[in-house]
Amino acid sequence: MRAAYHRHIEDILSDLVHMTQKVATAVRLSTTALLEAEIHLAEQVIGDDAELDRMYTEIEERVFTLLARQAPVAGELRTLVASLRIVTDLERMGDLAAHVAKIARLRYPEVAVPDLLRPSFVGMGEIAETMVIIAGETLHSRSVESAKELRARDEEMDDLRLSQFRVMLGDAWEYGVEAAIDVALLGRYYERIADHAASVGRLVIYVVTGEFPETE
Amino acid sequence: MRAAYHRHIEDILSDLVHMTQKVATAVRLSTTALLEAEIHLAEQVIGDDAELDRMYTEIEERVFTLLARQAPVAGELRTLVASLRIVTDLERMGDLAAHVAKIARLRYPEVAVPDLLRPSFVGMGEIAETMVIIAGETLHSRSVESAKELRARDEEMDDLRLSQFRVMLGDAWEYGVEAAIDVALLGRYYERIADHAASVGRLVIYVVTGEFPETE
């Protein structure tokens, strides 16, 4: 019984790692869809989000069942409780990648992002994807060090976002209101993906140490 | 022992109801701060958010303790698990009200919202506050009917948001890029407050019926 129980917990963790891989793919494809006006990729990310929602519901139910049937204590309880929050973060990241893809689709065949901010969104896409991958590795290795790395990347994301506001409010902005609205929302979506990845890192620290690291 | 345990669960639920009242206040004050450029109210909402964060951490710890010390099953387990998600929704709504207040503060002594969209933001503020209040009542009464009402209000919010985009992209928009960015983000924050209130409603339905109602 106990051996099966531990295996169930390990299975949940490895399914969460698997889910981070799917989220990383969604983030990468939505960024390409955005920067290259690739409508098929945008549709793919939007369609594939249902699979992430399904994984979310399925993993959550398994955690509930374990919580109900076993009486987990200490580290096991922490792991299960953290899993519930991690799966929520991952589901939300999938939604946000789909939001990026929806803006790409809305502006197709145009590119939603003006040339002036293209490098900035390349950077945001890379940081977001990297953070999701690090979150998955952190979960796999339960390494407190890689969890800390997430915080540094999260700050890079915030810096990029601030620089986008400066560009939009500067004299060189000649792209009008619609592009500014798109950029403001896209920047927000990437920033939130980064926040959720950082949250996964904090939850792994909680699982390992029993303490929550301070947020910001 | 069991009586104390049930009292602990009831205490958690009533503290969640108390937290919805604080969130409703934060939403109301941040809307006034926004529409009247009331810098002191903005500062108050931003400062008071720490209290919501403290309540969040404290309620979460109590739920963890109950999960660990008791072996809750069926309805009790559902209630505790739902409480963890409800407290996360409420903490997030507090953050979003603080985001609204921060934009009000950033534009002070100007009003961030252009006159043309003032009625729309009055509407968003009212819907958001009402939804938080209904979420609290739903939690208090565990009424499936009032949970359903949240969905209708959530749709009104989405309609208001769409109408804001139409106004910003129409010919009558003479307020420039900065105001458009503010409106796009403010609209997003109110929409997310509504989403989280609707989520509380769905979690109450889950507690009462054991089934999750479909999202959108």
Contacts between the chains, C-beta under 8 A, distances in Angstrom:
chain1	res1	chain2	res2	distance
A	57	B	212	7.7
A	64	B	77	7.0
A	64	B	78	7.9
A	64	B	81	6.1
A	67	B	67	6.7
A	67	B	72	7.8
A	67	B	77	6.1
A	67	B	81	7.0
A	68	B	72	7.5
A	68	B	73	5.4
A	68	B	74	7.4
A	68	B	77	5.0
A	70	B	71	7.9
A	71	B	70	8.0
A	71	B	71	3.7
A	72	B	67	7.9
A	72	B	68	7.5
A	73	B	68	5.4
A	74	B	68	7.4
A	77	B	64	7.0
A	77	B	67	6.1
A	77	B	68	5.0
A	78	B	64	8.0
A	81	B	64	6.1
A	81	B	67	7.0
A	81	B	84	7.2
A	84	B	81	7.2
A	84	B	84	6.7
A	84	B	85	7.8
A	85	B	84	7.8
A	85	B	88	7.3
A	88	B	85	7.3
A	88	B	88	7.4
A	165	B	181	7.3
A	168	B	177	5.9
A	168	B	178	8.0
A	168	B	181	6.4
A	169	B	177	6.8
A	169	B	178	5.8
A	169	B	181	7.9
A	173	B	177	6.2
A	176	B	177	7.5
A	177	B	168	5.9
A	177	B	169	6.8
A	177	B	173	6.2
A	177	B	176	7.5
A	177	B	177	5.9
A	177	B	180	4.5
A	178	B	169	5.8
A	180	B	177	4.5
A	180	B	180	5.5
A	180	B	181	5.5
A	180	B	184	7.9
A	181	B	165	7.3
A	181	B	168	6.4
A	181	B	169	7.9
A	181	B	180	5.5
A	181	B	181	7.0
A	181	B	184	4.4
A	184	B	180	7.9
A	184	B	181	4.4
A	184	B	184	4.8
A	184	B	185	5.7
A	185	B	184	5.7
A	185	B	185	7.6
A	185	B	188	6.5
A	188	B	185	6.5
A	188	B	188	6.5
A	212	B	57	7.7
